[in-house]
Amino acid sequence: MQTPFDHARLSLNQITTNRWSLAEALEGCLRAELPAIGIWRHKIADVGLKESRRLVRASGLHVSSVCRGGMFPAATAEERAARIEDNRRAIDEAAELEADTLVLVCGPTPDRDIRGARRMVEDAIAALVPYARERKVRMAIEPLHPMYAAERSCITSLEEANVLADKFDPDVVGIVVDVYHVWWDAMLEREVARARGRIRGFHACDWLVPTPDMLMSRGMMGDGCIDIHRILTLVEAAGYAGFIEVEILNQAIWDQPGDEVLQRMKERYLSCVLKPGPPNS
Amino acid sequence: MQTPFDHARLSLNQITTNRWSLAEALEGCLRAELPAIGIWRHKIADVGLKESRRLVRASGLHVSSVCRGGMFPAATAEERAARIEDNRRAIDEAAELEADTLVLVCGPTPDRDIRGARRMVEDAIAALVPYARERKVRMAIEPLHPMYAAERSCITSLEEANVLADKFDPDVVGIVVDVYHVWWDAMLEREVARARGRIRGFHACDWLVPTPDMLMSRGMMGDGCIDIHRILTLVEAAGYAGFIEVEILNQAIWDQPGDEVLQRMKERYLSCVLKPGPPNS
């Protein structure tokens, strides 16, 4: 029989139940006896930060992350400044909700100069560090899968994220490891070890085979080809003991009743995240 | 005015004109005054190796590559042995056509154990080296984009390909650099330099934004976001002076008349491969 203790580290990233409002997601987590939630900024915006804070406090749930800051590269200095300013608002939100971390999806290259885009990311993070430190908010760079380099993030590998994060105070700038984005990497073991002391989040889902869509094909843990348990083992060996967020972008899952999704998520967390999972072939 | 000399290093990878048979592709290259072609095994199979050899010799064209060997990982030892045997036939074909290289697309992981799949790749290449050496065929590992890890190749980065190739004689096992597969990599400069003395091919196309399809969305050079010229510059700085193959998988391009595709390819080769290309934003 499962107890709440079995899921003491499990967090619902609320994009997994995208049809739910913030209030509905909090209620769903309470019904499922989950201890934590990852909150998206557009859901905060729907009800306002003050009401979001009230709802979160009333629920008693821990906020494992706010998703997402970032999107730094832009063609003009004005636009880049506007994006840094928007990230200050994201830091405010993470501070108000006492989130463990503000996840940074750093943004794609606006032209053919991906190296230039990467410098813009570094400059923007540098500009945000004092503000984040004052508000005691930890930002965390999430390297995204290389297939998103042109549309979501020019930071595409754990090695690259480590090189970037190394330039900053690890108390302010960390790393998020999402199995979907890094599972393919032959240097995963080396780079997870290198991220020791900086890992601020762990995201779980699965890579479906075949993959019909680049954005919306993330699967429930156990439905794909990622050895999630192994990556968790690496992350824990590097000192990470925080929440395990389930973040799934998948229309078929979004179309299912949220309570059912949370039940399956809890089962698969036990069978395919905390353990190696059954054979998949 | 363009002369054949302008395109002295340009090669048509025949998948770019997939509706053409081998004979048609050779004739198309001659009409376009291209010096070389990359040939696919299923096109060889359509007419047989002997006839393929006759056609190639009659054309006078150089064969820059045979595509493709590989697909090594499999669930059973019998199946892995069968794939190694099939790769011996690929080596025979590359030898008969006097190709510069046999491209290896190494194959996906058959289950959740991607590290196990990588060991199968290494074992298979080791098994093939003596046969390739005897026939004076150079094999070349093509790291594929990480989005293909579960369906086409578990060798997903240039660093990984370098680590693997380093285990073998560089006269027999080299590397192919395809801009589509590696452009996102922040460590590209380091890894291309490391591949010095092993680079056996350079493939060009472009990454379209947005990317509607994972397999069939490769674009004509200049239509996407890759700084192809920069990657060519890196490869040349690492000593590569061989052919530049244009390899495009895109239904819209396949549906165009082959002669028109070759003319556009020649223009873009001059404007977007040999030069940095116009702004794309």
Interface residues (C-beta under 8 A of the other chain):
Chain A: A75 T109 P110 D111 R112 D113 I114 R118 H145 P146 M147 A149 A150 E151 C154 I155 T156 S157 E159 E160 V163 W183 W184 D185 A186 M187 W207 V209 P210 T211 M214 G224 C225 I226 D227 G277 P279 N280 S281
Chain B: A75 T109 P110 D111 R112 D113 I114 R118 H145 P146 M147 A149 A150 E151 C154 I155 T156 S157 E159 E160 V163 W183 W184 D185 A186 M187 W207 V209 P210 T211 M214 G224 C225 I226 D227 G277 P279 N280 S281
